[in-house]
Amino acid sequence: MRNFNLFRYGLISITGTAVAVLLIQLTQIGTVQAETREGNIGRGAVKMTGKALYEQSCLVCHGEDGEAVMPGVKDLSGANGPLLQDDKQLARSIREGVQRDGAMMMPPLGGNPRLTDKDIQKIILYMRKNF
């Protein structure tokens, strides 16, 4: 049986941002299922590190080492990157998302609606120590 590539014929068009959001959502579905299988039901039952939160919410676009892996995404490890902002500005960008030229470049909360302000602070601390 021959594969039919819908992208090749222009029947499906998807942007890099849409792919990133889809991947984030799929990652979260797997995380919720894993937490449920382990018996950790409820937000307070699971204490996640800044690294784990980054991997769950940011890694798909920003990469393992903070160097952008998606087109149009800022390099977190760069000398002129977003980490030059103070924690308050950086937290606001994570919470509200980032738009450039009217286009959503980063969804609010990195596409993870379960992120709390405490989680955001853990992510910022992890990024500052590692990038």
N, C-alpha and C positions, 0 to 999 in steps of 0.2 A: 504494500500500500504506500502510495506517495504522499508526503506531507504537503499541505497547502499553506503557504505563508501569507496570511492576511495583511501583514505589515508591508510586504513587498508590493502588493497591488493597491496600496493606499486605502484599503477598506477599514483599517484601524489606524488611528493616529493617536499617539500618546506622548506627552511631554516628559522630560526628565523629572520634573517636580512631581507629576502624577505617579510616575513609577516609584519614586522615593516614598511618597505617602502610602501607596499600595503595599510596598515592602514593609514599611513600619507597621501598618495595620496587621499584616500577616504575621509579623514577628510577635506583636502583642497578643494575637489570638493564641499562638503557641505558648506564650508565657502564662496566660490565664489558664490554659489547659494543664500546663505543668504544675502550676501552683495548686490547682484543684486536685490533681492526681496525688500530690504529696500531702494533701490534707490541710494545706494552708489557705483557709478560706477567710476572706476579710482583709482589708488593707493593713491593719495593724499586725497581722500575723507574720508578715514578711518584711524583714529589715534588709534593704538593699544598699550596697555600697555605691559611692559615686561612680566607680568604674562600671558596675553592673547597670546602673541607671543610664550612663553614657552609652554603653553597648546596646541597650534596649531602645533608646530614643534618638541617638545622634549618629551612631556608627555608620548606618546605611549611607548617609550623605557625606559625613565629615571624615570617615575612615578611621581605622584603628589608631593611627598616629596623629590625627587631627589634620592631615593633609587631604584636602577635598578630593572626593572620588566621583562626584556627580558634576556635570557641567553647570557653571554659574554659581556653585557653592563656594563660600569663602574658605580659605585655608586658615585653620585655627592656629597652626604652628608658625605662620609667617610673621616677619618682623612688623608688618603694618596690619596685622589681622585684628579680628574682633576682641581678642583678649587684652588689647590695650585699653579697652573701656573699663570703667570701674564696675564693681560687682552689681551695683544698683542698675546701671544701664544694661549690662549683660543679662541680668535676670529679666528685665523688661523685654528685651529682644527675644529671649527664650519663651517667656510667658505669652507675648502678643504675636510672635512670628516676625518675619522680616519681609518687607516688600521693596522691590526696586523697579522703578519705571512702571508702577501700577501693577506689576506681576508679583504674585506670592512666591518668594524664593524659599522661605522656610515656614512651614505651617506652625501655628501657635502650639506651644509645648512640644515642639518637634513631632507633632502628630500623635502624642501620647496624652490623652485627656486625663489620665490618672496621676500625672505629675503634680506634686504639691510644691509649695514654696520651699519647704525643707529639702525636697528632692532636687530642686533647681540649685539650691546652695551647695548640695553635695556634688552635683555635676560640675559647677563652676570651680569648686575646690579641686576636684579631680583634674579638670582641664588645666588649671593654673600650675599644678604640680607636675603634669606630664607632658605638656606641649610647650 
